[in-house]
Amino acid sequence: MNKESFSIKIFTGSTCVLLAVGLLVFGILRFFIPKIYEEEATEQITINSQAFVIELESAPKTEWAKLLMQYCLKNNASAVILDENNNQFAAFRAAIVTGNDDYKAENEDAIFTTYTVTIGDRSIPYTMVFTFDSGEIKQVKNTFETIFPLAIFVILIISVFIAFFYTRFLMNIKNLQTANEKLQADIKEERRRRNFFSAISHELKTPVTILKGELDGMILGVGKFKDRDKYLLEAYETTQAIEQLVKEIMTAAKLDIVKLTPEEINLSELTNECLVKIEELTKEKNISVNQKFSDNPITADKKLMEIVISNIIGNAVKHSPQGTEINICFDETFVFTIENHGTHIEETTDDSDISGGLGLYIVKSILDLHGFKYSFENTEDGTRFSINYRISIDKSQ
C-alpha cells in the first residue's frame, strides 16, 4: 500500500468515525435534554401545586377564584376546581370543561397534577386539576430539529478538520518510523560490511604471511628454505588454502542475491554427510562425536544449510584439543546444538556478532537469510553453537 492510498484511507476512516460520534452526541442530547427539562419542570410544578393546595384549604371558599387566578398567572398554568358531583366550581385560563377525563383528552401534551381538597367541617371534597403548558418543552425539541441541518454541517466541518490534522500527524509518525527503519537497516548493513571485510582480513592474513615468508626464504636461500622443493610444495598448499578462501569470499558475496530454494531436510543425514568430509581430521585428533537426533524434518535451502553445518562442525573439530568429544543434538523443540570441550571464545557485547572468521560470517549470513535464530556462547567446559529451526523461512524470496 503506497503512502497516498494509506493517507486517503486514514483520512476517510477518521472523518467517518468523527462524523458518527458527532451525530451520536447530537442524538443523545436531542433525546435527553427535553426529558431532563420535563422532569425538572414536573418536579417544580408538583412542589408549587402542593403549596397552593395547602394555602387554598385554609382560605374561605369565596376567595378560591381569586387565589386560583393569582396562582395561574404566576405559574403560567390553567386550573379547574370540580365539586363532589364533578361540576365546575371555578376555572382560570383553561378551556372550560365539565370533567377531568374530557379535559385530559383535549390536552394530551399538557402536564397534569390532580389533588382532592376537603373543605371545612363539612368535609366536602373538591377536585383540583392543574394543567401546565408544555410549550417550552416542545420548543426545546423543535429547536433541536431546526438546527439539525446546521449541526450536521458543523459536525462535518469539524470532523474533516480534525481528520486532516490527525492524518498528517499519523503520516509524519509513519514517515519517522520508515526513516528510522531505513537508518537501522543501513546501520545493520554497514556493520555487516565491516564484519565481512574483517572476516576476509582475518582469514587471508595468516596464509598470505606464511606464503610471503616461505617465498622470501627460498629466494634468499636462508636456512631451511634452501630445500626449495620441499617448501615449494608447502607454498603450493598455502596457495590452495588461499584459493579455498577466495571461493568462500565469492560464496559470501553471492549471499546478497541468492534465492532460497526451501525443501524438507533430514538434519541427521545432512550432518553425517558433513562429518564424512572431516572424518580424517577427526581421527587425527582422536575426537569422538556423539549424536542425538529427533525425527522432525526442517524446511530450509539444503545447499546453504550444508555450508552452515560443515562450517560449524569444522570449527568445532579444528578448535577442539586432542582426545576431546563433540556433542551434536537436535531435539523435539527444533533446536540444533553443536558443543565442543576444552576451548572458549572471547566474550562480546553483540550477541549476533559471530564474525571471528569468514566461515562464521557466512554461517551468520545464511541463517539470517532463512530467519533462523542462533547463538554462539561459552559453556562450563567449552563452547556451544545453537540454531532454532522453528521459525519458517519466507518462501516468497
N, C-alpha and C positions, 0 to 999 in steps of 0.2 A: 504494500500500500504506500503510494507516494505521499509527500507532505501535504500537497494541495487537497487530495482526497481525504486524508486524515483530518485536516483542518476543517473542511466542509462538514464532515460527519460530526465532529465535536461541536461546531457552531450550531448546526441544525438540532442535534440532540439536546444541547443546553437550552436553546431557545424554547423548544417544545416542553421541556421539563419546567422551566421557569414560568412559561405561559400557563401550563396546567396548574402549577402551585398557586399562581396569582388568581386564577379563576376559582380555584377551590377555596381560597381565603375569602374572596368576594362572596361566594355562595354561602359560606358559613356565616359571615356577617349578615347577609341578607336574611338568613333563616333565624338566627339567634337574637339579633338586636331588637326586632319587633316583639319577639317573645319576652325578652327580658323587660322591655319597656312596659308591655302589657301586664306582666306580673307585678312590677313595682307600682304601676298605676292602680291595679286592682287592690293591692295591699293598702295603699293610701286611702282609696275610696272606702274600704271596709272600716278603717280607723275613723275616718270622718263621719261615716254613716252611724256608727255605734255611738259616737259622741253626740250627734244630733238627736238620735232616738232618746237618749238619756235626758237631754235638755227638753225634748218635747213632752215626755211623760210627766215632768214636773210643772209644765205650763198649763194654763187654762185652755180648754178646747177652743175657746173663741180666738185665741192667739195662734192657733195652729197654721192657719192660712198665711198669716204674716210671716211667721217663723219659717214656713216652708218656702215662701218666696225668697226670703233672705238667704236661706241655705242654697237654693238652686242657683241664684245669681252668683253667689260666692264660689261655688264649686262647678259651675257650668254643667248643671245636671237637670234632669227632669224628675219629678216625683209625683206619685199618686197615692192618696190615702183612701182605703176602702173600709167600709164598716163591716159588721158581722154578717150582713146579707150580701156582701160583695158589691155594694153600691158605692159610688164615688162620693167621698166626703169633701175632699179638696184635691186640687191639682195645680201644677205650675210648669210651664214650658214644655209640656209633653202633649202629645195627641190625647184628647180626652177619650178615654176608653172606659168600658164598664167592667172589665175583668183582667186579671193578671195574665192569663194564658193568651188572650187576644192581643194584649199589648206586646208580649214577647214575640208573637208570631209576626207582627208588623215591624219589629226592630231586631232582626236576627243578629246583627253585628254589634249591638249595644251591649254595655256591661250592666248587668242587673244585680241589685242587692235587695233582698226582701227581709223585712222584720215585722214581727207582731207586737203591737203596743197595747198594753192594758190600761184603761182609763179609770182612775179614782177607785172609790169603794165599790162601784157597781160591777167592776171587773168586766167592762165591755171591751172585747178585743177589736182592735183596728189593725188592718194590714197596711204596711207602707212598702211601696215598690219604688226603689231608686234606679234611675236609668242615667248612665253617664255616656256622653258622646265618645265614640271610638274613632272619631275622625283623625285625631292626631296619630293614632296607631296606623290607620290606613295611609296617612300622609307619609309616615316613615317608610312603609312598604312601597308606596308609589315613587318615593324619592330614589330608592334603590333601582327600581325598574326604569326610571327616567335616565339615570346616569349610567346604566348598564353599557350602552354602546361606547360612551366616553371611557368607562372603566376598562373595557376590552382594549381600546386604542392605547390608553396609558400603560396598561399591563404589557401590551405587545412592545411598545417602545422601550420600556424599562427592561424587558426580557432580552430584546435584541442588543441593547446597550451593554447589559451585564454579560451576555453570552459572547459578545465581541471581545471584550477585555479578558474574559475568562479563557477564551480560545487562544488569544495572544499569549496569555500567561502560560498556558499548557504547552504551546508551541515553543516558547522560549525555554521552558524546562526540558522539553524533548530535545531541542537543539543542543542545550548544555549537556544532556545525557549522551547524545550522539557524539558530541565533540570529546567528552570525557572518555567514552568507549574507544574512540579512534586514538586518543592520546595513549590510553592504556595498551591498545593493540600495538601502537608504534613503539612504546617502551618495551613491550614484550618481544617485539620483532628485533629491536636493537640489541636487547640482551641475548636473544637467540644468535644474532650475528656475531656478537662478541664471543659467546661460548663456542661457536663454530670455528672461528679463527684461532681462538685459544686452544681448542682441541687439535686443530691441524698443526699449530706450532708445537704443541706438546708432543704429538706423535712423530713429527718429522725431525725434530731437533736431535734426538738421540741417534737414529740411523745415519743421518747426514753427517753428524760429527764423527761417528765411527768411520764412515766411508772416507771422509776427508783425511782423518788421521792415518788410515791404512794406506791411502794413495800417496800421501806426503812421505810416509816412512819408506815405501817402495821406491819412490822417485829419488829420495836422498840415500837409499840403501843403508838406513840406520838399523843397527842391532838385528833383532829377529826378522825384520821386514826384508832382509837380504834374500830370504827364501820367497821369491816373488810368486812362484807357482802356488804355494800354499795360501798366501794372503790374497792373491788374485781370486782364488776360489771363495774366500771369505768375503771379499769385496763384492763378488758376484751375488752371493747370498744376501748381502746387505741391500744391493740394488733390487733384488726380488722383493725384499720386505718393503722397500720404498714403493715399488710398483703396486704392491698389495694395498698400501696406504692410499696411493693415488686412486685406485679403484674404489676404496671406501669413501674417499672425498667425492668422487663422481656420484656414488650412491647417495651420499648425504645431500649433494646439490640437487639431485633429481627429486628428492622428497617433497620439494615445494610444489611440484607439478604432477606428482604421481596420482594416479586414480585407483582407489581401493577396489579390490575385487573380493568381496566378502564370501565366505563359504564356511560350512561346518568343519571343524578341525578336531581330530583326536589328539589332545595335548600329550598324552603318554607316548604315542607313536612318533610324534614330531620331536619330542625330547630325546627319545632313543636314537633317532636319525642324527641329531646334533651330537650326541655322546660318541657315536661311532667315529665322527670326524676328529675328535681329540683323544681317541682311545689310547694312542701311542704315548701322548704326554701324560695321561692319567696313570698308565702303567709305570712310566719312567719315574714319576714322583710318588708311586705307591699310594695313590689316593683312592679310597673306596667311595662309591656313590650309592646312597640309599634313596630309593624312590617309593613314593606313596601317592597313588592317583585315584581320583574318583572317575566314574564312567561318563560324567557330564561332558558333552562336546561344547566347544566355544565357537563363536562366529567372528571371523577375522580374515584378513588377507594372509593366505598361507605363506607365500614367499617372503613377505615382510616379517611375519611372525617367526619364521625360521631364522632370519637375521637377528631378531631380538634374542631368541633362546640361545642361539650359537654364541652371541657376544657375552651374554650373562654367564653361561656355563664356562666359556673360555676364560673369562676374567676370574671366575671363582677358582678354576684349576690353576691358572697362571699365578695367582697371588696366594695360594694355599701352601703352607710348609709341607715338607716331606712327611709321608705317613699319616696325614690327617684324613678327615672324611668330609664329604659334601652331602647335604640332605636336600632332596628335591620333593616338594609336596604340592598337590593340587586337591583342595578339599571340597566339601559339598557347598561351601559358600562362594565358590568360583574364585578363590584366592590362590594364586600360584606363587610359591616361595622357593628361592634357592639360597641356602645358608651354608657358608663355609666356616672353618675354625682356624684359629691361630693368627688372624690378622684383623686390623681395624682400619677404618677410613678416617680422614680428618673431619672434624665437625664443621658444619656450615650453617649459616643463618638462613639460607634459602633452601627449603625442603625440596624444591623442584630442580635444584641445580645439581645435576649429576654429570657435569661436563668434564670430568677428570681425564677423559680421553676421547678420541674420535669415535671409538666403538660405542661408548656410553652415550655420547651425543646423538649418534644415530638411533640408539635404543630409545632415548627420550623423545626424539622427533617422531618415530614410528608410533609410539604409544600415545603421544599427544594427537597424532593424526587419527588414531582409532577412537580417541576419547576415553581410554582406559586410565584409571588412577594407578599410581605406583609410588613406591618409597624405597629408599636406599639408606640403611641405618646400621649402626653398631649394635651387636648383641653382647652378652656377657663373655662369650667365647670367640666371637668373630664378627662377621657381617651378614646381613640378610637383605636380599632384594625381593620385593613383593609386588605383584601385579593383581589388580582386581578386575577380572574379566566380566563382571556382572553388567557393566554398562554396555549397551548396544551401540555399535558404530552407526554413523549416518550412511545408509545405503544409497543415498541420493548423490553422494560425492562422485 
